[in-house]
Amino acid sequence: MNNIWLIATLWMAIALLASVFSIRLGVSVALVEIVFGIIGGNYLGLQATSWIGFMASFGSVLLTFLAGSEIEPATFRRYLKPSLCIGISSFVVPFLAIGAFTFFVLHWTFGASEIAGLALSTTSVAVIYAVIVGTNLHTTSIGKLILAACFITDFMTVLMLSILFTQVNLWILVFLAVMGLLLWKLPMVTRWVIGKWGGEISEVALKFLFLVLFFLGWLSTSAKSDAVLPAYLVGAIVAGVFVHDKVLLHRIRSIAFSLLTPFFFISTGTLISLSALGPSIFLILGLLGLQLATKFLGVWPLTRGFRLPVRDGLYATLLMATGLTFGSIASLYGLTHHIINDQQYTVLLAVVIGSAIVPSFIAQTWFFPHAHLVSSVEKEKEGAISVSHVG
């Protein structure tokens, strides 16, 4: 199958079918795309070509950018203390425990153990955002707290991936200097571009942001790092701009989820070998249990410390244990940079997929905070805003 249009047709057909299945099943489309990729890679001979690889890479970059842009600055400031504490602990406890387990018990290499710790300590923005928005919890205090804490956990993942696997060289110094300049000037420049050309059909603002991401991708890969690493920070930098321009954010999201991210998640699935799952099933279940246990240890005590009701605390803990997006990105980074092997990648991604299903299902089925939703609706009718009971 060498015809580029036939290949594109097949991949887009899989993406379309995954979208339909995700709607019918009520699960994240990213999860279904990975599963379809596993089936295609193992039974249909589905393989990523060079151009699909680039589409997948840019899909992961754009997804990371969108993840960083989801947290509004005002929301983050309001829930600063609890989100910082819960978000950092949600990352640190699993990272250290899983890293130590894979190194001392499973005898993985130190680098592979670091990748395992990173992949299984993340929290999925894609899954949580879909759950929170889909159930209207984004208007409640508990929903806003979870989104803010999720941002901190994933930022820690990106930061640690940069620290652990980026080598200091001239390129990295240039990259850090450019990032410092962007932190200072990018929001102002983005507002100016939107204000001057935001309504043009040529989509100047979109092209400007894509230019920034491409440029930073070139700098980071030249520094022997990965293009997804600066994208999360750039998204966070311009998040305040998107508060006043939701249309631009929706356009970027449409491009990402309709065209680019399907290539990333499907190609991620094609790299999983089903033949390697059978002999590793007990290891997969053990790592999944360890991931859930360490997430519970890292989050649950803090929810009690910030005086969340028991039901809210359990709901937040379970959603913070939900992995997918950054877990698959970290695993794929380890594989493509030869830090982990094919079997380790298969094990990690299987655990990541399990963490996307199990805790979110339990949370939505048995611990959904209906009281917050009812209270929010009642207060909206009165013209008020739900007030958080966390300090």
BELWO-V92274 format. One record per helix or strand of 2 or more residues. SS is the DSSP state (@ for helix, = for strand). FROM is the first residue (numbers start at 0). TO is the last residue. If there is no record, write none. Layout:
{{SS,FROM,TO} {SS,FROM,TO}}
This chain:
{{@,3,24} {@,28,42} {@,49,68} {@,72,77} {@,79,104} {@,109,118} {@,124,133} {@,136,138} {@,140,164} {@,169,196} {@,203,221} {@,227,236} {@,238,241} {@,245,269} {@,274,278} {@,280,304} {@,309,319} {@,324,335} {@,341,365} {@,369,380}}
